[in-house]
Amino acid sequence: QVHLVESGGGLVQAGGSLRLSCAASGRTFSNYAMGWFRQAPGKERDFVAGISWTGGRTDYADSVKGRFTISRDNAKNTGYLQMNNLKPEDTAVYYCAARNLMTRTVALYPYWGQGTQVTVSS
């Protein structure tokens, strides 16, 4: 079992930045790939970014490519999502998730955090 807790969400103006953190406990975090997903009201949960267990491979949704950066520090059992040049359409609850291999498919992730709200005002 992997327990994940997100933090770092909040209210920011368009063009601003936030850094989300995902603290992991339980099984060895470095054994798992990590993904960030987001869900806006009335919409499905969508893939945002993913990172392999070593951190050597990353993947981004087209909508965030060039603005968001995913990273991890396995020594701290923590993953991060640096979000720059935020837009109102980035407003959503952001979730981190873990599984053995990196994928964009929501349903394949067995471990999820509780989510953190990100609100971008125009």
Backbone as JSON, one array per atom type, in Angstrom:
{
  "sequence": "QVHLVESGGGLVQAGGSLRLSCAASGRTFSNYAMGWFRQAPGKERDFVAGISWTGGRTDYADSVKGRFTISRDNAKNTGYLQMNNLKPEDTAVYYCAARNLMTRTVALYPYWGQGTQVTVSS",
  "N": [[0.84, -1.18, 0.0], [0.5, 2.22, -0.82], [0.53, 5.38, 0.49], [-0.64, 8.55, -0.29], [-0.24, 12.06, -0.17], [-1.3, 15.15, -1.16], [-0.23, 18.57, -1.5], [-0.03, 22.19, -1.56], [-1.76, 23.46, -3.25], [-3.97, 26.21, -4.21], [-5.18, 29.62, -4.53], [-4.54, 31.55, -7.35], [-3.5, 34.19, -9.53], [-4.04, 34.5, -13.06], [-1.28, 33.67, -15.09], [0.4, 33.33, -13.0], [2.25, 31.19, -10.66], [2.43, 27.92, -9.17], [3.53, 25.36, -6.95], [2.97, 22.05, -6.61], [3.04, 19.42, -4.23], [3.6, 15.96, -3.55], [3.48, 13.81, -1.11], [4.71, 10.7, -0.15], [4.08, 7.63, 1.57], [4.51, 4.43, 3.19], [4.88, 1.71, 1.14], [7.99, 1.43, -0.72], [8.62, 4.37, -2.25], [10.23, 4.89, -4.44], [9.96, 2.72, -6.05], [7.83, 3.08, -7.69], [6.13, 4.49, -10.48], [4.88, 7.8, -11.03], [1.98, 9.8, -11.33], [0.33, 12.86, -12.25], [-2.91, 14.14, -12.12], [-5.96, 15.83, -13.05], [-9.15, 17.21, -12.17], [-11.86, 18.93, -13.19], [-14.9, 20.64, -12.18], [-17.74, 18.72, -12.97], [-16.47, 17.38, -15.0], [-14.41, 14.77, -16.47], [-11.69, 12.98, -14.86], [-8.5, 13.9, -15.78], [-5.38, 13.14, -17.37], [-2.35, 14.77, -16.52], [0.49, 14.91, -16.12], [3.31, 12.66, -16.09], [5.82, 10.59, -14.51], [8.62, 8.47, -14.56], [9.83, 5.75, -12.4], [12.5, 6.19, -11.86], [12.77, 8.79, -12.52], [13.77, 9.42, -14.92], [12.27, 9.49, -17.2], [9.66, 11.38, -18.6], [6.3, 12.58, -19.15], [3.81, 14.56, -20.72], [0.62, 16.11, -20.85], [-0.69, 17.67, -23.76], [-1.84, 20.13, -23.25], [-0.49, 21.25, -21.13], [2.15, 21.18, -21.67], [5.36, 22.59, -21.7], [4.67, 24.46, -19.83], [4.22, 23.24, -17.36], [6.12, 21.28, -15.04], [7.12, 18.12, -14.1], [8.55, 16.37, -11.38], [10.66, 14.45, -9.13], [11.78, 13.47, -5.88], [13.3, 10.93, -4.72], [14.67, 10.34, -2.41], [13.39, 11.84, -0.54], [10.9, 10.85, -0.68], [8.96, 12.14, -2.21], [6.98, 13.72, -4.68], [6.67, 16.21, -7.3], [4.91, 18.95, -8.86], [5.53, 21.49, -10.79], [3.98, 24.39, -11.69], [3.69, 26.77, -14.07], [2.88, 29.98, -15.57], [0.06, 29.92, -15.29], [-3.33, 29.29, -16.25], [-6.82, 30.25, -16.41], [-8.27, 27.99, -17.23], [-6.85, 25.94, -16.12], [-7.86, 25.52, -13.67], [-8.86, 23.28, -11.21], [-9.29, 20.25, -9.27], [-6.37, 18.76, -8.22], [-4.7, 15.71, -8.44], [-2.36, 13.32, -7.2], [-0.95, 10.2, -8.19], [0.04, 6.73, -8.03], [1.74, 3.98, -9.52], [3.09, 0.85, -10.8], [4.2, 1.13, -13.39], [4.62, 3.85, -15.67], [1.79, 5.51, -16.99], [-0.86, 6.99, -18.93], [-3.41, 6.36, -18.32], [-6.14, 6.67, -16.31], [-7.61, 4.73, -14.87], [-5.83, 2.69, -14.35], [-4.24, 3.26, -12.21], [-3.6, 2.34, -8.96], [-3.2, 3.65, -6.55], [-4.0, 6.64, -4.9], [-3.94, 10.14, -4.04], [-5.72, 12.5, -1.92], [-6.32, 14.82, -3.18], [-5.84, 18.26, -4.22], [-6.95, 21.59, -4.31], [-6.73, 23.77, -7.04], [-7.06, 27.01, -8.07], [-7.42, 29.32, -10.59], [-7.55, 32.63, -11.22], [-8.93, 35.02, -13.5]],
  "CA": [[0.0, 0.0, 0.0], [1.19, 3.51, -0.86], [-0.33, 6.47, 0.94], [-0.2, 9.78, -0.96], [-0.88, 13.28, 0.33], [-0.95, 16.32, -1.95], [-0.28, 19.89, -0.87], [0.49, 23.26, -2.4], [-2.79, 24.12, -4.04], [-4.41, 27.5, -3.74], [-5.73, 30.59, -5.48], [-3.48, 32.33, -7.99], [-3.95, 34.92, -10.71], [-3.55, 34.02, -14.35], [0.12, 34.0, -15.29], [1.17, 33.01, -11.8], [2.84, 29.86, -10.51], [2.26, 27.13, -7.97], [4.22, 24.07, -6.94], [2.29, 21.0, -5.86], [3.86, 18.33, -3.7], [2.92, 14.7, -3.29], [4.29, 13.07, -0.14], [4.36, 9.28, -0.16], [4.49, 6.79, 2.68], [4.13, 3.04, 2.98], [5.87, 0.98, 0.35], [9.08, 2.24, -1.23], [8.14, 5.28, -3.28], [11.09, 4.83, -5.62], [9.56, 1.58, -6.87], [6.6, 3.41, -8.4], [5.94, 5.67, -11.32], [3.92, 8.73, -10.45], [1.25, 10.64, -12.27], [-0.54, 13.94, -11.78], [-4.17, 14.22, -12.85], [-6.82, 16.91, -12.56], [-10.57, 17.05, -12.43], [-12.66, 20.14, -13.05], [-16.3, 20.31, -11.86], [-18.54, 18.2, -14.06], [-15.64, 16.78, -16.05], [-13.67, 13.56, -16.1], [-10.34, 13.16, -14.38], [-7.62, 13.87, -16.94], [-3.94, 13.06, -17.19], [-1.61, 16.03, -16.65], [1.92, 14.63, -16.3], [3.77, 11.42, -15.48], [7.26, 10.45, -14.38], [9.01, 7.1, -14.26], [10.28, 5.6, -11.02], [13.83, 6.77, -11.74], [12.73, 10.2, -12.9], [14.44, 9.6, -16.2], [11.32, 9.64, -18.3], [8.49, 12.17, -18.25], [5.26, 12.68, -20.17], [2.94, 15.68, -20.42], [-0.52, 16.41, -21.7], [-0.38, 18.79, -24.66], [-2.37, 21.39, -22.7], [0.41, 21.79, -20.1], [3.53, 21.05, -22.12], [6.06, 23.87, -21.73], [4.28, 25.29, -18.67], [4.3, 22.43, -16.14], [7.27, 20.38, -14.94], [7.0, 17.09, -13.08], [9.85, 15.9, -10.87], [10.53, 13.66, -7.9], [12.95, 13.3, -5.04], [13.04, 9.64, -4.07], [15.24, 10.35, -1.05], [12.39, 12.49, 0.31], [9.6, 10.21, -0.94], [8.07, 13.24, -2.61], [6.91, 14.14, -6.07], [6.33, 17.63, -7.44], [4.42, 19.47, -10.12], [5.73, 22.94, -10.89], [3.03, 24.92, -12.66], [3.97, 28.15, -14.42], [1.99, 30.6, -16.55], [-1.24, 29.29, -15.08], [-4.47, 29.85, -16.96], [-8.1, 29.91, -15.75], [-8.68, 26.63, -17.59], [-6.11, 25.0, -15.28], [-8.6, 25.37, -12.41], [-9.32, 21.9, -11.01], [-8.66, 19.51, -8.17], [-5.22, 18.04, -8.73], [-4.43, 14.47, -7.71], [-1.22, 12.5, -7.59], [-1.25, 8.77, -8.19], [1.24, 5.9, -8.18], [1.62, 2.59, -9.98], [4.42, 0.31, -11.1], [4.71, 1.66, -14.65], [4.0, 5.11, -16.06], [0.74, 5.44, -18.0], [-1.81, 8.1, -18.89], [-4.74, 5.82, -18.08], [-6.57, 6.9, -14.93], [-8.12, 3.53, -14.22], [-4.75, 1.75, -14.06], [-3.51, 3.67, -11.02], [-4.26, 1.82, -7.75], [-2.98, 4.49, -5.38], [-4.36, 8.03, -5.16], [-4.07, 11.07, -2.94], [-7.06, 13.05, -1.7], [-6.48, 15.95, -4.08], [-5.65, 19.63, -3.74], [-7.65, 22.51, -5.21], [-6.02, 24.86, -7.7], [-7.99, 27.94, -8.69], [-6.71, 30.37, -11.3], [-8.48, 33.71, -11.53], [-8.56, 35.77, -14.71]],
  "C": [[0.88, 1.25, 0.0], [0.19, 4.58, -0.48], [0.23, 7.78, 0.39], [-0.96, 10.97, -0.4], [-0.36, 14.47, -0.49], [-1.01, 17.58, -1.09], [0.2, 20.91, -1.88], [-0.54, 23.95, -3.27], [-3.17, 25.47, -3.46], [-5.01, 28.34, -4.84], [-4.6, 31.44, -6.03], [-4.06, 33.05, -9.2], [-3.37, 34.29, -11.98], [-2.13, 34.55, -14.59], [1.01, 33.66, -14.12], [1.64, 31.57, -11.77], [2.45, 29.23, -9.19], [3.11, 25.88, -8.09], [3.45, 23.11, -6.04], [3.29, 19.95, -5.41], [2.99, 17.12, -3.45], [3.83, 13.87, -2.38], [3.79, 11.64, -0.05], [4.85, 8.59, 1.1], [3.99, 5.38, 2.42], [5.23, 2.31, 2.24], [6.88, 1.94, -0.28], [8.64, 3.05, -2.43], [8.93, 5.14, -4.56], [10.78, 3.63, -6.51], [8.39, 1.88, -7.79], [6.77, 4.6, -9.32], [4.86, 6.54, -10.69], [3.25, 9.54, -11.55], [0.52, 11.76, -11.55], [-1.75, 14.0, -12.71], [-4.96, 15.4, -12.3], [-8.25, 16.67, -12.99], [-11.28, 18.36, -12.15], [-14.11, 19.74, -12.77], [-17.07, 19.85, -13.1], [-17.77, 17.53, -15.17], [-14.94, 15.53, -15.53], [-12.29, 13.93, -15.57], [-9.37, 12.93, -15.55], [-6.15, 13.79, -16.53], [-3.32, 14.44, -17.39], [-0.14, 15.74, -16.96], [2.25, 13.32, -15.61], [5.28, 11.38, -15.45], [7.57, 9.01, -13.97], [9.61, 7.0, -12.86], [11.69, 6.16, -10.82], [13.83, 8.28, -11.94], [13.32, 10.47, -14.27], [13.53, 9.79, -17.39], [10.1, 10.4, -17.81], [7.54, 12.24, -19.45], [4.31, 13.78, -19.75], [1.75, 15.71, -21.38], [-0.17, 17.63, -22.55], [-0.78, 20.13, -24.04], [-1.43, 22.02, -21.68], [1.86, 21.78, -20.53], [4.17, 22.43, -22.25], [5.72, 24.79, -20.58], [4.45, 24.54, -17.35], [5.54, 21.54, -16.21], [7.04, 19.4, -13.8], [8.4, 16.64, -12.66], [9.6, 15.07, -9.62], [11.87, 13.64, -7.18], [12.73, 12.01, -4.24], [13.63, 9.57, -2.66], [14.26, 10.97, -0.06], [11.01, 11.88, 0.15], [8.55, 11.24, -1.36], [8.15, 13.49, -4.11], [6.42, 15.57, -6.15], [5.71, 17.89, -8.81], [4.55, 20.98, -10.06], [4.85, 23.45, -12.02], [3.29, 26.4, -12.86], [2.98, 28.66, -15.46], [0.59, 29.98, -16.48], [-2.35, 30.04, -15.79], [-5.77, 29.48, -16.23], [-8.55, 28.48, -16.06], [-7.88, 25.56, -16.87], [-6.82, 24.76, -13.94], [-9.19, 23.97, -12.31], [-8.8, 21.41, -9.67], [-7.55, 18.66, -8.78], [-4.92, 16.85, -7.82], [-3.09, 13.88, -8.15], [-1.6, 11.03, -7.43], [0.04, 7.99, -8.44], [0.87, 4.51, -8.69], [3.0, 2.12, -10.41], [5.03, 0.89, -12.37], [3.95, 2.92, -15.03], [2.95, 4.88, -17.15], [-0.13, 6.67, -17.87], [-3.2, 7.65, -18.44], [-5.11, 5.89, -16.61], [-6.88, 5.59, -14.21], [-7.03, 2.54, -13.82], [-3.95, 2.12, -12.81], [-4.24, 3.18, -9.77], [-4.17, 2.74, -6.54], [-3.18, 5.97, -5.73], [-4.29, 8.85, -3.88], [-5.49, 11.62, -2.88], [-7.34, 14.26, -2.58], [-6.23, 17.29, -3.41], [-6.22, 20.59, -4.78], [-6.69, 23.57, -5.74], [-7.05, 25.73, -8.4], [-7.2, 29.09, -9.3], [-7.72, 31.43, -11.71], [-7.98, 34.5, -12.74], [-8.37, 37.24, -14.41]]
}
